[in-house]
Amino acid sequence: MSTLTKRATVYLDPALHKALRLQSIETSRSVSELINDAVRDELAEDAQDLGMFDERAKEPTVDFEDFVKELKRDGTI
């Protein structure tokens, strides 16, 4: 963890807070570490999703109605 940290107040559902405390005990990690890792993982997933959007931006769009008609014509539906 960085030595330059910011303090924040986060309101958690009581059951989630209990789960975090239990996981903290089981893993010998602080609740703050667990939350930081969860946020980091979520942001990394968002970054990956955005990268995929960029990669697919040049793909042609498919009209839903035309696609369904094609599925029907091919006997898929």
DSSP file (Angstrom, degrees, kcal/mol; ACC not computed):
  #  RESIDUE AA STRUCTURE BP1 BP2  ACC     N-H-->O    O-->H-N    N-H-->O    O-->H-N    TCO  KAPPA ALPHA  PHI   PSI    X-CA   Y-CA   Z-CA
    1    1 A M              0   0    0      0, 0.0     4,-0.1     0, 0.0    32,-0.0   0.000 360.0 360.0 360.0 143.4    0.0    0.0    0.0
    2    2 A S        -     0   0    0      2,-0.1     3,-0.0     1,-0.1     0, 0.0  -0.320 360.0-133.2 -65.4 147.4    1.2    3.5   -0.8
    3    3 A T  S    S+     0   0    0      1,-0.2     2,-1.1     2,-0.0    -1,-0.1   0.720  98.8  71.6 -73.9 -19.6    2.5    5.6    2.1
    4    4 A L  S    S+     0   0    0      2,-0.0     2,-0.3     0, 0.0    -1,-0.2  -0.770  73.1 162.5 -96.6  91.1    0.3    8.5    0.7
    5    5 A T        -     0   0    0     -2,-1.1     2,-0.4    -4,-0.1    -2,-0.0  -0.739  31.5-138.0-110.2 158.4   -3.2    7.2    1.5
    6    6 A K        -     0   0    0     -2,-0.3     2,-0.4     2,-0.0    -2,-0.0  -0.918  16.1-132.7-113.4 140.6   -6.5    9.1    1.7
    7    7 A R        +     0   0    0     -2,-0.4     2,-0.3     2,-0.0     0, 0.0  -0.758  29.6 176.3 -92.2 138.1   -9.0    8.5    4.4
    8    8 A A        -     0   0    0     -2,-0.4     2,-0.6     2,-0.0    -2,-0.0  -0.990  29.0-129.9-140.9 148.5  -12.6    8.0    3.3
    9    9 A T        -     0   0    0     -2,-0.3     2,-0.4     2,-0.0    -2,-0.0  -0.891  29.1-177.6 -99.1 124.8  -15.8    7.2    5.1
   10   10 A V        -     0   0    0     -2,-0.6     2,-0.7     2,-0.0    -2,-0.0  -0.983  18.6-144.8-125.1 131.1  -17.7    4.3    3.4
   11   11 A Y        -     0   0    0     -2,-0.4     2,-0.3     6,-0.0    -2,-0.0  -0.863  23.8-170.7 -98.7 118.8  -21.1    3.1    4.6
   12   12 A L        -     0   0    0     -2,-0.7    -2,-0.0     1,-0.0     0, 0.0  -0.800  32.0-102.4-110.1 148.4  -21.4   -0.7    4.2
   13   13 A D     >  -     0   0    0     -2,-0.3     4,-2.6     1,-0.1     3,-0.4  -0.464  40.0-119.4 -58.1 136.3  -24.3   -3.0    4.5
   14   14 A P  H  > S+     0   0    0      0, 0.0     4,-2.3     0, 0.0     5,-0.2   0.859 113.1  51.6 -53.4 -38.9  -23.9   -4.7    8.0
   15   15 A A  H  > S+     0   0    0      2,-0.2     4,-2.3     1,-0.2     5,-0.1   0.895 110.7  48.2 -67.3 -38.1  -23.7   -8.2    6.4
   16   16 A L  H  > S+     0   0    0     -3,-0.4     4,-2.6     2,-0.2    -1,-0.2   0.902 110.7  51.5 -67.2 -39.9  -21.0   -7.0    4.0
   17   17 A H  H  X S+     0   0    0     -4,-2.6     4,-2.5     2,-0.2    -2,-0.2   0.918 110.3  48.6 -62.6 -42.3  -19.0   -5.4    6.8
   18   18 A K  H  X S+     0   0    0     -4,-2.3     4,-2.6    -5,-0.2    -1,-0.2   0.919 110.9  50.8 -63.2 -42.7  -19.2   -8.6    8.8
   19   19 A A  H  X S+     0   0    0     -4,-2.3     4,-2.7     1,-0.2    -2,-0.2   0.907 111.0  49.0 -61.6 -41.5  -18.0  -10.6    5.8
   20   20 A L  H  X S+     0   0    0     -4,-2.6     4,-2.6     2,-0.2    -2,-0.2   0.918 110.8  49.5 -64.2 -43.3  -15.1   -8.2    5.3
   21   21 A R  H  X S+     0   0    0     -4,-2.5     4,-2.1     2,-0.2    -2,-0.2   0.922 113.0  47.2 -61.8 -43.2  -14.1   -8.5    9.0
   22   22 A L  H  X S+     0   0    0     -4,-2.6     4,-2.6     1,-0.2    -2,-0.2   0.917 113.2  47.8 -64.9 -42.6  -14.3  -12.3    8.9
   23   23 A Q  H  X S+     0   0    0     -4,-2.7     4,-2.3     1,-0.2     6,-0.3   0.881 109.0  55.7 -64.7 -36.3  -12.2  -12.4    5.6
   24   24 A S  H  X>S+     0   0    0     -4,-2.6     5,-1.5     2,-0.2     4,-0.9   0.917 110.6  43.9 -59.8 -44.8   -9.8   -9.9    7.2
   25   25 A I  H  <5S+     0   0    0     -4,-2.1     3,-0.5     1,-0.2    -2,-0.2   0.928 114.4  49.6 -65.7 -45.7   -9.2  -12.3   10.1
   26   26 A E  H  <5S+     0   0    0     -4,-2.6    -2,-0.2     1,-0.2    -1,-0.2   0.833 120.8  34.6 -63.9 -33.6   -9.0  -15.4    7.9
   27   27 A T  H  <5S-     0   0    0     -4,-2.3    -1,-0.2     2,-0.2    -2,-0.2   0.435 101.7-125.5-103.8  -0.5   -6.5  -13.8    5.5
   28   28 A S  T  <5S+     0   0    0     -4,-0.9     2,-0.3    -3,-0.5    -3,-0.2   0.867  71.1 124.1  55.3  38.4   -4.5  -11.7    8.1
   29   29 A R      < -     0   0    0     -5,-1.5    -1,-0.2    -6,-0.3    -2,-0.2  -0.925  65.0-107.1-124.8 151.8   -5.2   -8.6    5.9
   30   30 A S     >  -     0   0    0     -2,-0.3     4,-2.2     1,-0.1     5,-0.1  -0.360  24.7-117.6 -75.3 158.2   -6.8   -5.4    7.0
   31   31 A V  H  > S+     0   0    0      1,-0.2     4,-2.6     2,-0.2     5,-0.2   0.888 118.0  56.7 -59.4 -38.9  -10.3   -4.4    5.9
   32   32 A S  H  > S+     0   0    0      1,-0.2     4,-3.0     2,-0.2    -1,-0.2   0.912 105.7  49.5 -59.8 -43.4   -8.7   -1.5    4.1
   33   33 A E  H  > S+     0   0    0      2,-0.2     4,-2.6     1,-0.2    -1,-0.2   0.924 111.3  49.4 -61.3 -43.9   -6.4   -3.8    2.1
   34   34 A L  H  X S+     0   0    0     -4,-2.2     4,-2.2     2,-0.2    -2,-0.2   0.919 113.8  45.1 -62.1 -43.9   -9.4   -5.9    1.1
   35   35 A I  H  X S+     0   0    0     -4,-2.6     4,-2.7     2,-0.2     5,-0.2   0.924 112.5  51.0 -67.4 -44.4  -11.4   -2.9    0.0
   36   36 A N  H  X S+     0   0    0     -4,-3.0     4,-2.7     1,-0.2    -2,-0.2   0.916 111.9  47.7 -58.3 -43.7   -8.5   -1.4   -1.9
   37   37 A D  H  X S+     0   0    0     -4,-2.6     4,-2.7    -5,-0.2    -1,-0.2   0.898 111.5  50.3 -64.8 -40.4   -7.9   -4.7   -3.7
   38   38 A A  H  X S+     0   0    0     -4,-2.2     4,-2.2     2,-0.2    -2,-0.2   0.920 113.3  45.2 -64.6 -43.3  -11.6   -5.0   -4.6
   39   39 A V  H  X S+     0   0    0     -4,-2.7     4,-2.6     2,-0.2     5,-0.2   0.919 113.0  51.0 -65.9 -43.1  -11.7   -1.5   -6.0
   40   40 A R  H  X S+     0   0    0     -4,-2.7     4,-2.3    -5,-0.2    -2,-0.2   0.921 111.2  48.3 -59.5 -45.0   -8.4   -2.0   -7.9
   41   41 A D  H  X S+     0   0    0     -4,-2.7     4,-2.2     2,-0.2    -1,-0.2   0.904 111.7  49.7 -62.5 -41.7   -9.8   -5.2   -9.4
   42   42 A E  H  X S+     0   0    0     -4,-2.2     4,-2.2     1,-0.2    -2,-0.2   0.914 112.1  47.1 -64.9 -43.2  -13.0   -3.5  -10.4
   43   43 A L  H  X S+     0   0    0     -4,-2.6     4,-2.4     2,-0.2    -1,-0.2   0.873 110.5  52.7 -66.7 -36.6  -11.2   -0.6  -12.0
   44   44 A A  H  X S+     0   0    0     -4,-2.3     4,-2.2    -5,-0.2    -1,-0.2   0.899 109.2  49.8 -64.6 -39.7   -8.9   -3.0  -13.9
   45   45 A E  H  X S+     0   0    0     -4,-2.2     4,-2.5     2,-0.2    -2,-0.2   0.904 110.3  50.4 -65.0 -41.0  -11.9   -4.9  -15.2
   46   46 A D  H  X S+     0   0    0     -4,-2.2     4,-2.6     2,-0.2    -2,-0.2   0.916 109.7  50.5 -61.4 -43.0  -13.5   -1.5  -16.3
   47   47 A A  H  X S+     0   0    0     -4,-2.4     4,-2.0     1,-0.2    -2,-0.2   0.894 110.6  49.6 -62.6 -39.8  -10.2   -0.6  -18.1
   48   48 A Q  H  X S+     0   0    0     -4,-2.2     4,-2.0     2,-0.2    -1,-0.2   0.919 110.5  50.1 -64.8 -43.5  -10.2   -4.0  -19.8
   49   49 A D  H  X S+     0   0    0     -4,-2.5     4,-2.2     1,-0.2    -2,-0.2   0.920 109.8  50.5 -60.5 -44.2  -13.8   -3.5  -20.9
   50   50 A L  H  X S+     0   0    0     -4,-2.6     4,-2.2     1,-0.2    -1,-0.2   0.884 108.3  53.2 -62.3 -37.9  -13.0   -0.1  -22.3
   51   51 A G  H  X S+     0   0    0     -4,-2.0     4,-2.2     1,-0.2    -1,-0.2   0.890 108.0  50.4 -62.5 -39.6  -10.1   -1.5  -24.2
   52   52 A M  H  X S+     0   0    0     -4,-2.0     4,-2.0     2,-0.2    -2,-0.2   0.888 107.6  53.4 -66.5 -38.6  -12.4   -4.1  -25.8
   53   53 A F  H  X S+     0   0    0     -4,-2.2     4,-0.7     1,-0.2    -2,-0.2   0.924 109.4  49.1 -60.5 -43.1  -14.8   -1.4  -26.8
   54   54 A D  H >< S+     0   0    0     -4,-2.2     3,-0.8     1,-0.2     4,-0.3   0.913 110.5  50.5 -62.3 -42.4  -11.9    0.4  -28.5
   55   55 A E  H 3< S+     0   0    0     -4,-2.2     3,-0.4     1,-0.2    -1,-0.2   0.854 116.0  41.5 -63.1 -34.9  -10.9   -2.8  -30.3
   56   56 A R  H >< S+     0   0    0     -4,-2.0     3,-1.7     1,-0.2    -1,-0.2   0.432  84.8  99.0 -94.6   0.7  -14.4   -3.4  -31.5
   57   57 A A  T << S+     0   0    0     -3,-0.8    -1,-0.2    -4,-0.7    -2,-0.1   0.795  83.5  50.5 -60.0 -29.0  -15.2    0.2  -32.5
   58   58 A K  T 3  S+     0   0    0     -3,-0.4    -1,-0.3    -4,-0.3    -2,-0.1   0.497  84.6 109.9 -90.4  -3.0  -14.5   -0.5  -36.1
   59   59 A E  S <  S-     0   0    0     -3,-1.7     2,-0.1     1,-0.1    -3,-0.0  -0.453  79.3-104.6 -70.2 144.3  -16.7   -3.5  -36.4
   60   60 A P        -     0   0    0      0, 0.0     2,-0.2     0, 0.0    -1,-0.1  -0.389  34.7-118.5 -67.8 147.5  -19.8   -3.1  -38.4
   61   61 A T        -     0   0    0     -3,-0.1     2,-0.5    -2,-0.1    -3,-0.0  -0.564  20.6-143.5 -84.1 152.1  -23.0   -2.7  -36.5
   62   62 A V        -     0   0    0     -2,-0.2     2,-0.3     4,-0.0     3,-0.0  -0.971  13.5-128.1-119.2 126.3  -25.8   -5.2  -37.0
   63   63 A D     >  -     0   0    0     -2,-0.5     4,-2.4     1,-0.1     5,-0.2  -0.581  15.4-139.8 -72.3 129.2  -29.4   -4.2  -36.9
   64   64 A F  H  > S+     0   0    0     -2,-0.3     4,-2.6     1,-0.2     5,-0.2   0.911 100.5  51.3 -58.0 -46.3  -31.3   -6.4  -34.5
   65   65 A E  H  > S+     0   0    0      1,-0.2     4,-2.1     2,-0.2    -1,-0.2   0.917 112.1  46.3 -60.7 -44.2  -34.4   -6.8  -36.7
   66   66 A D  H  > S+     0   0    0      1,-0.2     4,-2.2     2,-0.2    -1,-0.2   0.883 111.5  53.0 -63.9 -38.7  -32.3   -7.8  -39.7
   67   67 A F  H  X S+     0   0    0     -4,-2.4     4,-2.2     2,-0.2    -2,-0.2   0.917 109.1  48.0 -64.3 -43.6  -30.3  -10.3  -37.5
   68   68 A V  H  X S+     0   0    0     -4,-2.6     4,-2.3     1,-0.2    -1,-0.2   0.907 111.0  51.5 -64.1 -41.8  -33.5  -11.9  -36.2
   69   69 A K  H  X S+     0   0    0     -4,-2.1     4,-2.6    -5,-0.2    -1,-0.2   0.899 109.5  50.4 -61.4 -39.5  -34.8  -12.2  -39.8
   70   70 A E  H  X S+     0   0    0     -4,-2.2     4,-2.4     2,-0.2     6,-0.2   0.899 108.9  51.3 -65.5 -40.3  -31.6  -13.8  -40.8
   71   71 A L  H  <>S+     0   0    0     -4,-2.2     5,-2.1     2,-0.2     6,-1.1   0.903 112.6  46.4 -61.9 -40.8  -31.8  -16.3  -37.9
   72   72 A K  H ><5S+     0   0    0     -4,-2.3     3,-1.0     5,-0.2    -2,-0.2   0.917 111.5  50.7 -67.5 -43.1  -35.3  -17.2  -39.0
   73   73 A R  H 3<5S+     0   0    0     -4,-2.6    -2,-0.2     1,-0.2    -1,-0.2   0.866 110.7  49.9 -62.8 -36.8  -34.3  -17.5  -42.7
   74   74 A D  T 3<5S-     0   0    0     -4,-2.4    -1,-0.2    -5,-0.2    -2,-0.2   0.545 115.4-116.3 -79.8  -6.5  -31.4  -19.8  -41.7
   75   75 A G  T < 5S+     0   0    0     -3,-1.0    -3,-0.2    -4,-0.5    -2,-0.1   0.590  80.9 124.3  82.7  10.1  -33.7  -22.0  -39.6
   76   76 A T      <       0   0    0     -5,-2.1    -4,-0.2    -6,-0.2    -5,-0.1   0.860 360.0 360.0 -70.6 -34.6  -31.9  -21.2  -36.4
   77   77 A I              0   0    0     -6,-1.1    -5,-0.2    -9,-0.1    -1,-0.2   0.345 360.0 360.0-126.4 360.0  -35.2  -19.9  -34.8
